[in-house]
Structures are given as C-alpha cells and as structure tokens.
Amino acid sequence: MDRKITRNISQGMYVLTLDGAGCMVDAVSQVSYGDKPLISVAVNKDNYTNKAIKEKKKFALSVLPMDINGDIIETFGMHSSRDIDKFSKDWFDSVDGIKVIRDAIGCMILEVVDIIDTESHNLFIGRLVNALKYNDKKEMTYAYYQEHKDELIKVKTLNNKTAWICTICGYVYYGEELPDDFKCPNCGVGKELFEKKIN
Ligand SMILES: Cc1cc2nc3c(=O)[nH]c(=O)nc-3n(C[C@H](O)[C@H](O)[C@H](O)COP(=O)(O)O)c2cc1C
C-alpha cells in the first residue's frame, strides 16, 4: 500500500479559530450547497481545539493565501493552546465575536450541526452562518505547503525542551525520547519519520 497517494487529494490550508482555541486544518470539505451550505472539518481528538469546538459549537475557518506569514502556520499548526497563547500577536480581526486571520482571503463562520466519531478524529459538520471575502488572492494548497514547508516555517520549539517534529505534518512531541510504539497523533506515521530538535 502506498499511502503517499492520499497526498494527491486536493486540500486547502485553513486556520480554525474559536474563543481561546484554534489550530491549522487542511481536512476541510464542502458537504452541501445552497444559501447555507454544510462544511465538514476533521479535527484530531487529542487537539485542544477539539474539546473547545464541542463546548462552543461555533467556529471560524480563515482561508490562507499563498503569501501567508509562515509564523501563523507554525503557531496554529505546530503548538498546542495547552502550551502557548496563540492569540497574543496582532494577526486578527473579529467576526461574530470570533478572532479570524486578517491576512486571509476570507473567512467562514460555522455552527456545528453534527459530530461524527471516527477512530482518531471527529468530523465536525458545520452550517455556514456568515462568510466574508477580503481579496482575490490565490489560496495555498496543502500540496504546496508540503513541498515548501522548509522555506515557509522555521519551527520554534519551547525553550530548554527537547522536541521531536513530525516531518509529514509538523506535529511537535516534547520529550527526550519517543516511546517505542509511538505514532503521530495527527497524521498516524511512525516514529522513524520524526526529527529531533534540541533548543
Ligand atoms: C499544515 C497542517 C495541517 C493540519 N491539518 C490538520 C487537520 O486537518 N486536522 C487536525 O486535527 N489537525 C491538523 N493539523 C495539526 C494541528 O493543527 C496541530 O496538532 C495543532 O498543534 C493542534 O493545536 P491545539 O492542541 O491547540 O488544538 C495540521 C497541522 C498542519 C501544520
């Protein structure tokens, strides 16, 4: 089985935000059309953001352009709100009371109508209740990110902590050694695809 073929599924790059939580997502898909379409987002059950969505039932998706500041991807995609405040920088506007990325192409506000339980992720189905388009920039694709992630981001891990970084999705594991049977909680690859980073 060559699971690399799954990287040929076209996906975009989004920052999912809600009150006090947020993470990078690419697993976004339109489920239905019409005035108030349904959109699905798969969020790992271990993400801090997962619990927050279940509590608040409303979140925003900011659509990232090709020229987005890589620090935004790094902050939202490679760190957890358990460890850092992701909202300390001046990157945001507020829409319907939710902080969204100002330099995005636009944003969608979604209200959760259904939650599907899968092995590692919940699939949140949201109804589009508000949407703004700021510009006509070209969206960044996940494939582009995968090809250019070394130039786009320089992972800044927490000081004085040894970190292991997933070379596939950027997940950061803190600890001196990875457990023998370790699998990336985000993308499922084994420990051989992690690189050690010492601050
Ligand atoms: C490019 C990129 C795409 C990602 N896509 C997803 C995704 O679709 N679903 C998901 O659950 N996590 C995804 N992640 C991982 C989360 O953004 C990451 O684990 C984050 O640190 C979780 O933060 P939290 O614990 O504050 O929620 C992605 C990360 C990157 C860098």
The ligand as an SDF file (V2000), in Angstrom:
LIG
                    3D

 31 33  0  0  0  0  0  0  0  0999 V2000
   -0.4300   22.1150    7.5050 C   0  0  0  0  0  0  0  0  0  0  0  0
   -1.1270   21.4820    8.6690 C   0  0  0  0  0  0  0  0  0  0  0  0
   -2.3590   20.9140    8.5030 C   0  0  0  0  0  0  0  0  0  0  0  0
   -3.0220   20.3330    9.5850 C   0  0  0  0  0  0  0  0  0  0  0  0
   -4.2660   19.7880    9.4000 N   0  0  0  0  0  0  0  0  0  0  0  0
   -4.9420   19.2820   10.4550 C   0  0  0  0  0  0  0  0  0  0  0  0
   -6.2710   18.7900   10.2930 C   0  0  0  0  0  0  0  0  0  0  0  0
   -6.8540   18.8220    9.2090 O   0  0  0  0  0  0  0  0  0  0  0  0
   -6.9030   18.2960   11.3970 N   0  0  0  0  0  0  0  0  0  0  0  0
   -6.2980   18.2550   12.6250 C   0  0  0  0  0  0  0  0  0  0  0  0
   -6.9190   17.7800   13.5880 O   0  0  0  0  0  0  0  0  0  0  0  0
   -5.0400   18.7360   12.8140 N   0  0  0  0  0  0  0  0  0  0  0  0
   -4.3590   19.2470   11.7590 C   0  0  0  0  0  0  0  0  0  0  0  0
   -3.1040   19.7480   11.9260 N   0  0  0  0  0  0  0  0  0  0  0  0
   -2.4540   19.6470   13.2460 C   0  0  0  0  0  0  0  0  0  0  0  0
   -2.9300   20.6810   14.2760 C   0  0  0  0  0  0  0  0  0  0  0  0
   -3.0510   21.9590   13.7010 O   0  0  0  0  0  0  0  0  0  0  0  0
   -1.9040   20.7000   15.4330 C   0  0  0  0  0  0  0  0  0  0  0  0
   -1.8310   19.4190   16.0290 O   0  0  0  0  0  0  0  0  0  0  0  0
   -2.1410   21.7770   16.4630 C   0  0  0  0  0  0  0  0  0  0  0  0
   -0.9390   21.9500   17.1920 O   0  0  0  0  0  0  0  0  0  0  0  0
   -3.2620   21.4660   17.4520 C   0  0  0  0  0  0  0  0  0  0  0  0
   -3.3630   22.5490   18.3520 O   0  0  0  0  0  0  0  0  0  0  0  0
   -4.3190   22.5330   19.6330 P   0  0  0  0  0  0  0  0  0  0  0  0
   -3.8810   21.4070   20.5650 O   0  0  0  0  0  0  0  0  0  0  0  0
   -4.1370   23.8850   20.2590 O   0  0  0  0  0  0  0  0  0  0  0  0
   -5.7190   22.2980   19.1600 O   0  0  0  0  0  0  0  0  0  0  0  0
   -2.4180   20.3260   10.8630 C   0  0  0  0  0  0  0  0  0  0  0  0
   -1.1520   20.9130   11.0280 C   0  0  0  0  0  0  0  0  0  0  0  0
   -0.5090   21.4910    9.9450 C   0  0  0  0  0  0  0  0  0  0  0  0
    0.8420   22.1040   10.1400 C   0  0  0  0  0  0  0  0  0  0  0  0
  1  2  1  0
  2  3  1  0
  2 30  2  0
  3  4  2  0
  4  5  1  0
  4 28  1  0
  5  6  2  0
  6  7  1  0
  6 13  1  0
  7  8  2  0
  7  9  1  0
  9 10  1  0
 10 11  2  0
 10 12  1  0
 12 13  2  0
 13 14  1  0
 14 15  1  0
 14 28  1  0
 15 16  1  0
 16 17  1  0
 16 18  1  0
 18 19  1  0
 18 20  1  0
 20 21  1  0
 20 22  1  0
 22 23  1  0
 23 24  1  0
 24 25  2  0
 24 26  1  0
 24 27  1  0
 28 29  2  0
 29 30  1  0
 30 31  1  0
M  END
$$$$
